[in-house]
Amino acid sequence: MIDLLKTLPTNLIEYIFFMANYRLDNNIKKELKLKVAHMMCKKHYDWWHIELSKWWIENRLDENDYIESDNIEFPNNLYYDKSLFNYFNNYEINFIKENLLHCGCCVRH
């Protein structure tokens, strides 16, 4: 078996050993969770931006129009913070908060 492994390329052997070791280092777990939280936020933003653009087009608003002056009511579900709670369930919201709180990747958090 070892002789067969030696015939494989080094990067493939390392990959096999990595996948065979089911325990991940805590730092790697933290980084993976952080990456997933960022991906979830990006996925939500992409959905939200499309929905907001559709609403904007349907109401034929451009840069010169103001919602307040035209008596056009902006939908509650398109406010960014409220759309987060419509898009994700409580478990997912908690996961994002836990992993982005003090993540150190940017100054905004």
N, C-alpha and C positions, 0 to 999 in steps of 0.2 A: 504494500500500500504506500509506504513512504517513497519507494522508488518511483512509483507512478506520479506522486506529487512533485518529485524533483524534476520531472520532464515538463511540467507546466511553467508558464511565465511567472516571474516573481510576483508581479502585482495581482495575478489571479490567486496564487497561493496565499498571499496576505489577505485578500478578500474572503477566501474560504475560511481562514482562521478567525477573521473578524466576525463573520456571520455565525460561525460555530460557537463563539463565545457569547452567550446570551445576556451576560451582565454588561451593562454600559456604565461608564464612568458618570458620576453625578454631574460633572460639568457638561458632558455631552448631552445628558438628559435635559439639563437646564437650557442649553443652546437650542436643542430640538424643539422644546416647548415654546421658547421665545420665537423661533422661526415660524412655528405653526400659528401662534397668536398674531404675528405680523401678517401672515398669509390670510388669516380669517378677516382681519381688518381690511386688507386689500380687496378681498372678495366682496365684502360688504360695500366698500367704497365704489367699486366698479358697478355693482347693482344699483346703488343709490344714485350715482351720476347719470346712469341711463334713464332711470325713472324720473329724475329731476329734469333732464333734457326733454324727455317726452312731454312732461307736464308743461314745460316752458314753451315748446313748439305748439302744443294743443291750444294754449292761451295766446299764442302769437305775440309773445313779449320780446322786445329787443332791448338794447342798452338804454334807450330813451324812455321806456315805460316804467312806471312805478306802480307796484302792486297796491299800495295804500290809496293812491289818487284815483285808481280805476275801479275801486271797490271789488277787486278780485281777491278772493280768500285763498291764502296759501294752505294746502292740505296739511293737516297735522302729521300724517305718516311720512311726510317728506322732510320734516325737520331732522337734521342728521342724528341728534341724540335719540329722538323718539324712534327713528327708523332702525337704530341698533337693537332696540328692545323688540321690535316687530320681526326683525330678521333672525335674531339669535334667541335661543331659549335661555333660561336662567343659568343652567350649568355652563353653557358656552360663554355667557357674559362673565361669570365668575372666573372661568379659565383664562379669559383675556385679561381681566383685571389683575388676577394673581401673577400672571407672567409679564405683564407690561409695567406693573407698579415697580418702580426703582430698577428698571431693566438696565439703565445705564447706556442705552444705545442712542438716546437723544435727550435734549434738554427739556422738551415739552412735558414729559411725564412727571 
